[in-house]
Amino acid sequence: MTRFKKIMATVCAGVLLFSLGACAGSDAPNAATVNGVAITESKVSDYIVMIREQSGFAEDVDWAAALKSAGYTPETFRDTILDSMIEEEILRQYAAEINVTVDPAEIDSQVEATKAQYPTDEGWQTALSESGFASEDDYRAMVETSLLRTQLQEQIPSEDPTEAELQTEVDTVKANYASKRSSHILISSSAGSANEGKTDEELLAIANDLHAQLDAGADFATLAQENSADGSAANGGDVSWDCLASFVSEYQTALDALAVGEYSAPVKSQFGYHIILCTA
């Protein structure tokens, strides 16, 4: 569990433990696409398997317990990993756009400084493994990303942007991504959910009842907080912008058809039934 927490602390800080450079086969389904660069489902899955193996959870029951202890479901854990991959790809693309690079000598210096804290190579290799790095090359990739992030932050003007500048930036991002923001209520029979073990027909009946409550004027956020089966419930069902998250096709198709303020009828996916509200 300690090793798992170390690895996740790195991921949640926005630094991946290996480069996004490797590509899966051209026929691999995409989890997300960032300005034409695909992040495949297999890449996300491989990364999750790597974390599980590096954390030492060989048994499914131990892995499930670790996720639950850290506040994740398998779905929200996948979303966290994918969000980190998207963030890193955006960072690298932006760095290339404004010609920001990291001096290899600076990477060498930081790696060697860390390595010098361990008197033997065996101690260094053990430290890498316990922190979730499969090799020194993986650690170097993390250092490069961290330094790149720092350099990009230094490019940000020290003066606070004006309201007009902020609005221009928001409008630009929305225009580039044609994005929508949404909230949902997920009715699921997954382990640990309030409806664990219920049949598909029972789940649909619950979803239809909630939809009827919305039609009668019930507050969407309140129903999400009280009924949704995933981590978004705490935020009234908010799952952010679709350019920052990857939704299953059934969800995305339903969201695409909604205008701001509209909500869908129950939509079935592999996770259960979603009632989707387009919020922006």
Phi, psi and omega in degrees: 000322179299316180296319178300317180294322178297315181296314182291330176298322178291315180297315183291340174281357177090019181240117179278155184271357172209162186288153175276004188294326182294143183243141174275177180299155185294341181266003180287135179295148182265137172277329179196159175229125182247104181050046177089350178265121184275139168248109188280157175300323181295326178294318178297314181297317180298322181293319178295318177299319179299315179298317180298315181293316180295331180278348175085025181260087181283328183266140181302320183295325179289320178295317179298320180294322179296315178299314181297319180298327180273001177087023182245153160256167176305325182289315181289331176294315177301317181297323179297316179295315180297318178301320179295321178294318178297315181299317181294321180293319177299317179301313182293320179294318181292320178300317179295323182296323183256014175060042174262125179229165178253131178292122179306328179296327179291322176296313179304316183297316182290320178297314182294324179296320178290316181299326182294345179285351182244122187292337181232157177295326178298318178296322179295315180296322178296318179297318178300311183298317182293337178267001175095010179264128181285336182201171177294329178299321177296320178295319178299319179298321178295317179298318179299315180297318180297316179294322178297317178300316180297316180296322178294322178297327180289343179278346182286129180302143182289334180285142176294137179291153177283165177300322180295320179294319178297316181294322177298317179296317178298315180297323179295314180298315181296322180291322182291323187256349184046050191270160173229146175255144184214162170235158177214161169245119182255120175256113188225154176256017183295158181302133179090349179278164181296336182252026180306130176088354181286152180285167178299320180296321179293320179296316179298321180297319178295316180297319179295323178295317178295321178298320178295323177296322177296317178300330181274000175108007179295152180280126184299312183300320180294316178296322178296314180300324185272339190231339187288145189263007179235180187296342180290346182303322182297336180253028179070022179091000184295127178241018173071198184276148181285352173277347180253355180222161179243116182259150175300156189301322181298319179294311184299318180298316179294319180296319181301332183274355185263142169268164180302130180094347179271150175233155187268165164289166179306130182245124182272136172222185179295343183266346182139215179248129179251137163251121192249131176245123174278118186255342180197000000 
